[in-house]
Amino acid sequence: MSDTTQLLRFITAGSVDDGKSTLIGRLLHDSKSIFEDQFSAIARTSEKRGMAAVDLSLLTDGLQAEREQGITIDVAYRYFATPKRKFIIGDTPGHEQYTRNMVTAASTANLVVILIDARRGVLVQTRRHTYLASLVGIPHIVLAVNKMDMVDYSEARFDEICTEYLAFAAQLGLHNVTCVPLSALVGDMLVDRGENLNWYQGPTLMELLENVEIDHDVNTTDFRFPVQWVCRPQTEEYHDFRGFMGRIEAGEVSVGDEITVMPSGRTSHVKQIVTLDGELQTAFAPQSVAITLTDEIDISRGDMFVKADYLPTVTREFDAMLCWLSETPLDKQRKYLVKHTTRTAKCLFSSIDYRVDVNTLEQHANPTVNMNDIAHVRLKVQQPLVVDAYKRNRASGSFIVIDEATNNTVAAGMIA
Amino acid sequence: MSNRIFTHLDSLESESIHIMREVAAECKNPALLFSGGKDSIVMLRLAEKAFRPAKFPFPLVHIDTEHNFPEVIATRDKLAADLGERLIVRSLEDSIRRGTIVIKNPDLPRNPYQSVTLLETIAEFDFDACMGGARRDEEKARAKERIFSFRDEFGQWDPKNQRPELWDIYNTRVHPGENIRVFPISNWTELDIWQYIGREKLHIPSIYYAHEREVIRRGNSVIPVSDLVQPKPGEKVEVLSVRFRTVGDVTCTAPVESTASNVEEIIAETATTRITERGATRMDDQTSDASMELRKKEGYF
């Protein structure tokens, strides 16, 4: 790795039968990211289970409960690096009831690898995974048509699947899809090209992961700086220092820029951008910095610095798509807490408009909202939030819902 | 944007700073666990990045097994003093005196007992959040743990009942008596840690670099000779060039054979090593495939 190595977060979506764990195991193995002690542990287990070859899928089986049941029950994070990039894989189970896990892992991902079994083609679950990827706004989609070895490496079969899939993706407004044929079992077109898919001229899966352009995955134009923490050292040296600390979630800011403090709407200018490594002239997303201003304005955690060229909406009522995560269904009569950027406020659901069937994409009116359901709702919030549409800005368009009685996170929301 | 390169270390650093500031802002009485090991030294630098020019809005806490490497304790005390931050040390010996830890064999590793003293310290100071330097790449059970990991009033972790964690909006809420463990460097790997130590020129205990040491071979491991570990009859003391990849209880932390005597050489070794950090160095994690999961459920980090 060099000083220019970037970080890419991606997830894999597919069922156990699609060879998802084998694919991850293969990526780790062929990029030499598997350690000998890990390898000998899974080799022993494979032998115990009477398998002829080492089962690479065992690498991603984390918890004792999973090893006993032979399934993955939660999101696990894996790490590997090549000379070009460091990768974080969010390994999500493909089982029917685990929409919430995929949404969770997808929320931070730059890219999703959607796996298809070449024999079975585009299935209901493929559509579901693609819909969820579009809902959560994953910037890049790779369709990995796996098990090409089981269809005689047929180019015609690959083309047929891609055509069907791309038509479906276009319906959802997705145009950022790349299709790759591969065999995770044999290792073709993952890290090495292999000998069997010579008709395919495009990049291998690893080449895609290493080269996909991610600089614009965050919004680079609309400056958004939610204040996390106000720094007042109150020492002799820093007697008058008031630094507003936080992470730039979108856009950039320079010393001298005029900023607007939301929701109050008062304006000031950036005096300094302070870091431990010295003052900066310009800072950009996603840097964590401290900003001082030229004027003394009353500012606290939960406020947001923005620039006047594209203002967010200040509102106490908004529409959102909701993914319900809790075993206890949504209760319209109850108040919940919403946490949005650095602000937490009481909220209630003024309407539940419809639920989306993630398999058929049909809308059902007046639903109850249970775990794993996706619903269109309207929220009323006790104090104003500073929001953007999720499609324009992931950071200022997302929120979580917390049940005050249990303190559990019960829903993830994306502002319409 | 295209001319600005935000490297993977920049991304990881910014994420960790963001997490620490969320803890400071939302938790009533947090603490930062600091042992003087390399990961916690990285945590200390990240805390400086998050809160300077002010003091840290939390104390440093060390749960001391008293099975220590002297260099590590010296580094712990020096760094805390240099930064002018408050360091609280609570020892397993206190719990042993109280009778809450009963040690059957004084020569055995003390890591399993750390949970007891940690939970007692959390109760003593009423901490509602403890930040630790654990990483997801260390171990299978850790790979599934949240950044904000909720613990019940017995300090226990329930892997099947974790709060979903979306985007980087963290749910920090707990009821009285419960607490949260927070892992700001969850997404860092051993290699990232070494690259960051190099980039930030961090001072770490000398035993992380190759040095000559008296060791004995037991099974597949090389064990350092110390006051607590003496050769048994028939065991031969050898002098080897070794370094430590992790530093814990002196009786169960094994060094690896190495001649890497500076950060660059260690980065080169780490990038090409074929054995995991814990696999190479922690005998207590090798007792079963699920040892770490079991210890975590009992309140261990």
Interface residues (C-beta under 8 A of the other chain):
Chain A: M1 D3 T4 T5 Q6 L7 F35 E36 D37 Q38 A41 D61 G62 L63 Q64 A65 R67 I73 D74 V75 A76 Y77 R78 Y79 A81 R85 K86 I88 R100 N101 V103 T104 S107 T108 D215 H216 T220 Q228 W229 C231 R232 P233 T235 E237 Y238 F241 G243 M245 G246 R247 V274 T275 L276 D277 F284 P286 Q287 S288 R301 L325 L337 K339 H340 T341 T342 R394 A395 S398 F399 I400 I402 N407 N408 T409 A412
Chain B: M1 S2 R4 I5 F6 T7 H8 D10 S11 L12 E13 S14 E15 I17 H18 R21 E22 A24 A25 E48 K49 A50 F51 R52 P53 A54 K55 R136 D137 K140 A141 A143 K144 P159 K160 Q162 R163 P164 E165 L166 W167 D168 I169 N171 R173 V174 H175 S186 N187 T189 L191 D192 Q195 A271 T273 R274 I275 T276 G279 A280 D289 A290 E293
